[in-house]
Structures are given as C-alpha cells and as structure tokens.
Amino acid sequence: MTKPILLRALLFFFGVVFALTAEAQQAKQPEYELGQGDSIRIVIFQNPDLTVETRVTENGTVSYPLVGSIRVGGMTIPEAERTIAKALSDGGFIQKPQVNIVLLQNRGNQVSVLGAVNRPGRFPLETANTRVSEMIAIGGGITPMGADIIIITGLRNGKAFRREIDVPGMFLDDKPDTDMVVAGGDVIYVYRMPLFYIYGEVQKPGSARIERAMTVRQALAQSGGPTVRGTERRLRLYRRVGTNVEMSTPNLNDLVQPDDVLYVNQSLF
C-alpha cells in the first residue's frame, strides 16, 4: 500500500472513530424535559390547520384540537411528539401522524441564583446538562464578598436534597465531579464570605473577610499590624461557643473562625 493511500485510510479510520465518539457523548447527555410554563409549537406534517402554539399548564398538560388535554410535562420533546401522535391515531383522526414540537420559550425549567452574585434572579435551563458553575456565570459570577462555599437545594427523584459545594475546590483541587448538573426548580444560594473583627491598637480596625485557612497572624497582617503602642503578645480572642462568648489568648498560628473578634492590647512598656 502506497503512502498516500495509507494516509487516506488512517484519516478515514480516525474520522470514523471521532464521529462515533462524538455521537456516543451526545447520546449520554440527558434531553430537555418540558415543564410548567414552557411555550411550544405543535406541527402536524401535511396538516397546517392543526398547527398550534400553546403553553404547558401547571398540571403539565396542553390543550390540543380533536384530542383535548394531553399530559406532556416531564416528557422529552420526542416523547411528547409520540404521545400526541398516538392520541391522534387512536382517536381515528389522522393515520400515522408525523408530529413535530418546537420549544419556543423555556419557562418551566428555571433555576434561581440568589445571594452574593452580581445578577441574582431566575434563569431558564437552555440545555439539560447545565452545571452549577455555568449557572453562577449566568448570574454574573460571585461578588468579592461572596463565600467560597455555595448551597444548592432542590428535588431529586421526588425527594428534597441540600448540598454544599466548594466552588474554588472544583478547580484548585481538581474535583470536577462536584460541579453537579442542576435541574428545574433548583435554588443556588451564595452566602456572604465569613468575616472576622479586629479592634484596639491596630492600623486598620474593623471587619474583613476570612480567606481560606487564614491564621491569626495573617488576620493581624491584613489589618496592618499593631500600632506603635500595640503588641501582639497581649492579643485577646473572643469567640462565640453556643450561646456564650469565650475569651482566650490565641496562638498566632491558630485558624480564624467566622465572627471571631480580636483585640490588640497596648504594650505595657
């Protein structure tokens, strides 16, 4: 076999493999399911008088000429097409009807993105395999005061679920599996970044966000450090434990916890 023929054969082989792989990947992706509020157009081949634009009701049904109310909520578009075709055929109205459904407006499958994002609101799922990170991006991304941990709630298999997701950990710790696929009705809530408070003899008293694995030493540094009259040796930590607030003398390498209050005392000398 000459080199040109061998090269063409290899290119053809890899092209077939690529096409089959792409087809298999596409087959794995879940299809969009019709939901409450979706607007659809129903078209019957060679029956233009039966073309209807309608909306899926709260009960998951649509009203269609000749057959009346038909349940399509929760079905994929091909399933809904087969359901309407069967109703027309079983009723003796059209033999072997070819039904085509076009999704005009996606209102049924929406996800709420709330909290510390730049553009909170309800957003439709354009595809069936949309993930948490994509929904956060649609919401404008997390604000500078947003937390690393987000909370997602919703229903799966008819049961309520709640999950906390470490957004930076998806990428920093190489955990793509935590970037879960969202579903219609999910709520993504981005809480504010936890804060610590510092006052006394420091350059910049007030509140500041707690960075990942922040130590007391780093909290002091972020606050500009002690003034000329202050000393880190007489540092005090006030931490809420249950309903009580406990005072302690922290080690500079201790981790800061949410709502900790640090007080920098004056030096005795």
Secondary structure as a PSIPRED ss2 file (coil, helix, strand):
# PSIPRED VFORMAT (PSIPRED V4.0)

   1 M C   1.000  0.000  0.000
   2 T C   1.000  0.000  0.000
   3 K H   0.000  1.000  0.000
   4 P H   0.000  1.000  0.000
   5 I H   0.000  1.000  0.000
   6 L H   0.000  1.000  0.000
   7 L H   0.000  1.000  0.000
   8 R H   0.000  1.000  0.000
   9 A H   0.000  1.000  0.000
  10 L H   0.000  1.000  0.000
  11 L H   0.000  1.000  0.000
  12 F H   0.000  1.000  0.000
  13 F H   0.000  1.000  0.000
  14 F H   0.000  1.000  0.000
  15 G H   0.000  1.000  0.000
  16 V H   0.000  1.000  0.000
  17 V H   0.000  1.000  0.000
  18 F H   0.000  1.000  0.000
  19 A H   0.000  1.000  0.000
  20 L H   0.000  1.000  0.000
  21 T H   0.000  1.000  0.000
  22 A H   0.000  1.000  0.000
  23 E H   0.000  1.000  0.000
  24 A H   0.000  1.000  0.000
  25 Q H   0.000  1.000  0.000
  26 Q H   0.000  1.000  0.000
  27 A H   0.000  1.000  0.000
  28 K H   0.000  1.000  0.000
  29 Q C   1.000  0.000  0.000
  30 P C   1.000  0.000  0.000
  31 E C   1.000  0.000  0.000
  32 Y C   1.000  0.000  0.000
  33 E E   0.000  0.000  1.000
  34 L C   1.000  0.000  0.000
  35 G C   1.000  0.000  0.000
  36 Q C   1.000  0.000  0.000
  37 G C   1.000  0.000  0.000
  38 D C   1.000  0.000  0.000
  39 S E   0.000  0.000  1.000
  40 I E   0.000  0.000  1.000
  41 R E   0.000  0.000  1.000
  42 I E   0.000  0.000  1.000
  43 V E   0.000  0.000  1.000
  44 I E   0.000  0.000  1.000
  45 F C   1.000  0.000  0.000
  46 Q C   1.000  0.000  0.000
  47 N C   1.000  0.000  0.000
  48 P H   0.000  1.000  0.000
  49 D H   0.000  1.000  0.000
  50 L H   0.000  1.000  0.000
  51 T C   1.000  0.000  0.000
  52 V E   0.000  0.000  1.000
  53 E E   0.000  0.000  1.000
  54 T E   0.000  0.000  1.000
  55 R E   0.000  0.000  1.000
  56 V C   1.000  0.000  0.000
  57 T C   1.000  0.000  0.000
  58 E C   1.000  0.000  0.000
  59 N C   1.000  0.000  0.000
  60 G C   1.000  0.000  0.000
  61 T E   0.000  0.000  1.000
  62 V E   0.000  0.000  1.000
  63 S E   0.000  0.000  1.000
  64 Y E   0.000  0.000  1.000
  65 P C   1.000  0.000  0.000
  66 L C   1.000  0.000  0.000
  67 V C   1.000  0.000  0.000
  68 G E   0.000  0.000  1.000
  69 S E   0.000  0.000  1.000
  70 I E   0.000  0.000  1.000
  71 R E   0.000  0.000  1.000
  72 V C   1.000  0.000  0.000
  73 G C   1.000  0.000  0.000
  74 G C   1.000  0.000  0.000
  75 M C   1.000  0.000  0.000
  76 T E   0.000  0.000  1.000
  77 I H   0.000  1.000  0.000
  78 P H   0.000  1.000  0.000
  79 E H   0.000  1.000  0.000
  80 A H   0.000  1.000  0.000
  81 E H   0.000  1.000  0.000
  82 R H   0.000  1.000  0.000
  83 T H   0.000  1.000  0.000
  84 I H   0.000  1.000  0.000
  85 A H   0.000  1.000  0.000
  86 K H   0.000  1.000  0.000
  87 A H   0.000  1.000  0.000
  88 L H   0.000  1.000  0.000
  89 S H   0.000  1.000  0.000
  90 D H   0.000  1.000  0.000
  91 G C   1.000  0.000  0.000
  92 G C   1.000  0.000  0.000
  93 F C   1.000  0.000  0.000
  94 I C   1.000  0.000  0.000
  95 Q C   1.000  0.000  0.000
  96 K C   1.000  0.000  0.000
  97 P C   1.000  0.000  0.000
  98 Q C   1.000  0.000  0.000
  99 V E   0.000  0.000  1.000
 100 N E   0.000  0.000  1.000
 101 I E   0.000  0.000  1.000
 102 V E   0.000  0.000  1.000
 103 L E   0.000  0.000  1.000
 104 L E   0.000  0.000  1.000
 105 Q E   0.000  0.000  1.000
 106 N C   1.000  0.000  0.000
 107 R C   1.000  0.000  0.000
 108 G C   1.000  0.000  0.000
 109 N C   1.000  0.000  0.000
 110 Q E   0.000  0.000  1.000
 111 V E   0.000  0.000  1.000
 112 S E   0.000  0.000  1.000
 113 V E   0.000  0.000  1.000
 114 L E   0.000  0.000  1.000
 115 G E   0.000  0.000  1.000
 116 A C   1.000  0.000  0.000
 117 V E   0.000  0.000  1.000
 118 N C   1.000  0.000  0.000
 119 R C   1.000  0.000  0.000
 120 P C   1.000  0.000  0.000
 121 G E   0.000  0.000  1.000
 122 R E   0.000  0.000  1.000
 123 F E   0.000  0.000  1.000
 124 P E   0.000  0.000  1.000
 125 L C   1.000  0.000  0.000
 126 E C   1.000  0.000  0.000
 127 T C   1.000  0.000  0.000
 128 A C   1.000  0.000  0.000
 129 N C   1.000  0.000  0.000
 130 T C   1.000  0.000  0.000
 131 R E   0.000  0.000  1.000
 132 V H   0.000  1.000  0.000
 133 S H   0.000  1.000  0.000
 134 E H   0.000  1.000  0.000
 135 M H   0.000  1.000  0.000
 136 I H   0.000  1.000  0.000
 137 A H   0.000  1.000  0.000
 138 I H   0.000  1.000  0.000
 139 G C   1.000  0.000  0.000
 140 G C   1.000  0.000  0.000
 141 G C   1.000  0.000  0.000
 142 I E   0.000  0.000  1.000
 143 T C   1.000  0.000  0.000
 144 P C   1.000  0.000  0.000
 145 M C   1.000  0.000  0.000
 146 G E   0.000  0.000  1.000
 147 A E   0.000  0.000  1.000
 148 D E   0.000  0.000  1.000
 149 I E   0.000  0.000  1.000
 150 I E   0.000  0.000  1.000
 151 I E   0.000  0.000  1.000
 152 I E   0.000  0.000  1.000
 153 T E   0.000  0.000  1.000
 154 G E   0.000  0.000  1.000
 155 L E   0.000  0.000  1.000
 156 R E   0.000  0.000  1.000
 157 N C   1.000  0.000  0.000
 158 G C   1.000  0.000  0.000
 159 K E   0.000  0.000  1.000
 160 A E   0.000  0.000  1.000
 161 F E   0.000  0.000  1.000
 162 R E   0.000  0.000  1.000
 163 R E   0.000  0.000  1.000
 164 E E   0.000  0.000  1.000
 165 I E   0.000  0.000  1.000
 166 D E   0.000  0.000  1.000
 167 V H   0.000  1.000  0.000
 168 P H   0.000  1.000  0.000
 169 G H   0.000  1.000  0.000
 170 M H   0.000  1.000  0.000
 171 F H   0.000  1.000  0.000
 172 L H   0.000  1.000  0.000
 173 D C   1.000  0.000  0.000
 174 D C   1.000  0.000  0.000
 175 K C   1.000  0.000  0.000
 176 P H   0.000  1.000  0.000
 177 D H   0.000  1.000  0.000
 178 T H   0.000  1.000  0.000
 179 D C   1.000  0.000  0.000
 180 M C   1.000  0.000  0.000
 181 V E   0.000  0.000  1.000
 182 V C   1.000  0.000  0.000
 183 A C   1.000  0.000  0.000
 184 G C   1.000  0.000  0.000
 185 G C   1.000  0.000  0.000
 186 D C   1.000  0.000  0.000
 187 V E   0.000  0.000  1.000
 188 I E   0.000  0.000  1.000
 189 Y E   0.000  0.000  1.000
 190 V E   0.000  0.000  1.000
 191 Y E   0.000  0.000  1.000
 192 R E   0.000  0.000  1.000
 193 M C   1.000  0.000  0.000
 194 P C   1.000  0.000  0.000
 195 L E   0.000  0.000  1.000
 196 F E   0.000  0.000  1.000
 197 Y E   0.000  0.000  1.000
 198 I E   0.000  0.000  1.000
 199 Y E   0.000  0.000  1.000
 200 G E   0.000  0.000  1.000
 201 E C   1.000  0.000  0.000
 202 V E   0.000  0.000  1.000
 203 Q C   1.000  0.000  0.000
 204 K C   1.000  0.000  0.000
 205 P C   1.000  0.000  0.000
 206 G E   0.000  0.000  1.000
 207 S E   0.000  0.000  1.000
 208 A E   0.000  0.000  1.000
 209 R E   0.000  0.000  1.000
 210 I C   1.000  0.000  0.000
 211 E C   1.000  0.000  0.000
 212 R C   1.000  0.000  0.000
 213 A C   1.000  0.000  0.000
 214 M C   1.000  0.000  0.000
 215 T E   0.000  0.000  1.000
 216 V H   0.000  1.000  0.000
 217 R H   0.000  1.000  0.000
 218 Q H   0.000  1.000  0.000
 219 A H   0.000  1.000  0.000
 220 L H   0.000  1.000  0.000
 221 A H   0.000  1.000  0.000
 222 Q H   0.000  1.000  0.000
 223 S C   1.000  0.000  0.000
 224 G C   1.000  0.000  0.000
 225 G C   1.000  0.000  0.000
 226 P E   0.000  0.000  1.000
 227 T C   1.000  0.000  0.000
 228 V C   1.000  0.000  0.000
 229 R C   1.000  0.000  0.000
 230 G E   0.000  0.000  1.000
 231 T E   0.000  0.000  1.000
 232 E E   0.000  0.000  1.000
 233 R E   0.000  0.000  1.000
 234 R E   0.000  0.000  1.000
 235 L E   0.000  0.000  1.000
 236 R E   0.000  0.000  1.000
 237 L E   0.000  0.000  1.000
 238 Y E   0.000  0.000  1.000
 239 R E   0.000  0.000  1.000
 240 R E   0.000  0.000  1.000
 241 V E   0.000  0.000  1.000
 242 G C   1.000  0.000  0.000
 243 T C   1.000  0.000  0.000
 244 N E   0.000  0.000  1.000
 245 V E   0.000  0.000  1.000
 246 E E   0.000  0.000  1.000
 247 M E   0.000  0.000  1.000
 248 S E   0.000  0.000  1.000
 249 T C   1.000  0.000  0.000
 250 P C   1.000  0.000  0.000
 251 N C   1.000  0.000  0.000
 252 L C   1.000  0.000  0.000
 253 N C   1.000  0.000  0.000
 254 D C   1.000  0.000  0.000
 255 L E   0.000  0.000  1.000
 256 V C   1.000  0.000  0.000
 257 Q C   1.000  0.000  0.000
 258 P C   1.000  0.000  0.000
 259 D C   1.000  0.000  0.000
 260 D C   1.000  0.000  0.000
 261 V E   0.000  0.000  1.000
 262 L E   0.000  0.000  1.000
 263 Y E   0.000  0.000  1.000
 264 V E   0.000  0.000  1.000
 265 N E   0.000  0.000  1.000
 266 Q E   0.000  0.000  1.000
 267 S C   1.000  0.000  0.000
 268 L C   1.000  0.000  0.000
 269 F C   1.000  0.000  0.000
